[in-house]
């Protein structure tokens, strides 16, 4: 479909000013790659637009002549991504409610119009376990809406069992299996005090779950329940205390809704190539080095931009032209020194990371090699904004292999970088797909900034010298593992995936937290966004938040929980450590 672009693309490549290829990782070559990938010509490299194909062809061409083996279809691994729109009407007792304010369909909703009374079905569980037996669905649920609480009972001794049954899709399927016509999801107070509707993009691109499904506010749910004399807050509290204390009941409140979710599919791709190892036996073991090359296109609602009201090219120079450009240079140097590599090395430039790690998930599910033979995956995402003064690099996944540090400690100490380590394997980038398959991972990241996911992420702000330093460090680690007789041995380091269903937060202090500050008790403000609540209250970059509204903040997870307890308009006390000084700030949300 995109063949007509090829002559234009190849012509464009010849216009890129680059120095002759050098086997070393050079500033000039990294800069040349970033300038093209983050140029307006590629319009933000959004999946399925054709501009992703243009970027992929550039990446492949950059690897030609290096003696590498292209995998899949001449280096391209195609897969489909989906998008679409949601719309619906919703009436309660004949009164029309407001779309996206009082209700919204789920992206995984089936289409269809339903008019019926409503059955309250608790958490929507049917569990037959030796320790817990629950059936939230009565015999007369057939053909009716069911009203279901999101999440699972807080602080339950059976939380692991409940979590397995608490995803939105699982609850919809369970309702379908029991004859329900559609599902209305509502937040309990303990689950989400702020009562945010489910994000309409959550699950976008996935097939429907088999029933119409709509997120409604607690106010709407309480109106539905009014004839029963009960409220969502009361019902949730009772169920948290005793999961079997509330039996399903029917409310004769007529609800009519007709969710319509449109879906379309587009083709995008990963780019993959391999350097074969020199050892007759160890060449059948692999190291993967990867980075995603896609970004947000022109932005706009639903794309992930932090400025949804602005439609403009999001060039994504740091996110993640910087990582893609750096792995191209690392791979070129590895190819030039292939004789020292006992194990094989695979480069993958992932597509559709911004849509939910889709490219890396597709790769591990359709791997060209046995996943059990992949000894390590290294991921570079946003490595273009190294602070020239502090030289702080975040290195995630350091706990995902037994004695992992023996493979990288000495290289880190010689790099000149201040490396902040985080042991967890799961994270918001493509290495998470490999960690979920029991593969040791390392995640290189220079931190968030004010231009993250905005049109301001341009080449002019890239610290190319910093990317060279990071590239040299990553090269040394890959080379070490590839040439060693021994390889990293996987070990579990935190959960392999995020919780199935969790509340969203619309309250923000207006900071970008330092996600790698494991040496700090609290949350360090990596950046304070001008004009936002924290900035207006006097918070400064480097301040460490240790308390919000009288409650301690020991880490990023607790910070997010504290935000979930707040609402717009609150005036709160935030205690920060500024060096050795403890300061109380009054923050107006």
Buried (B, 14 or more C-beta within 10 A) or exposed (E): EBEEBEEEBEEBBEEEEBEEBEEBBBBBBBBBBBBBBBBEBBBBBBBBBBBBBBBBBBBBEBBEEBEBEBBBEEBBBBBBBBBBBBBBBBBBEEEEBEBEEBBBBBBBBBBBEBEBBBBBBBBBBBBEEEEBEBBBBBEEBEEBBBBBBBBBBEEBEBEEBBBEBBBBBBBBBBBBEBBBBBBBBBBBBBBBBBBBBBBBBBBBBBEBBBBBBBBBBBEBBBBBBEEBEBBBEBBBBBBBEEBEEBEBBBBEBBBBBBBBBEBEEBBBBBBBBBBBBBBEEBBBBBBBBBBBBBBBBBBBEBBBBBBEEEBBBBBBBBBBBBBBBBBBBBBBBBBBBBEEBBBBBBBBBBBBBBBBBBBBBBBBEEBBBEBEBBBBBBBBBBBBBBBEEEBBBBBBBBBBBEEBEEBBEEBBEEBEBEBBBBBBBBBBBBBBBBBBBBBBBBBBBBBBBBBBBBBBBBBEBBBBEBBBBBBBBBBBBBBBBBBBEEBBEBBEBBEEEEEBBBBEBBBEBBBBBBBBBBEBEBBBBBBBBEEBBBBBBBBEEBBBBBBBBEEEBEBBEBBBBBBBBBEEEEEBEBBBBEEEEEBEBEBEB
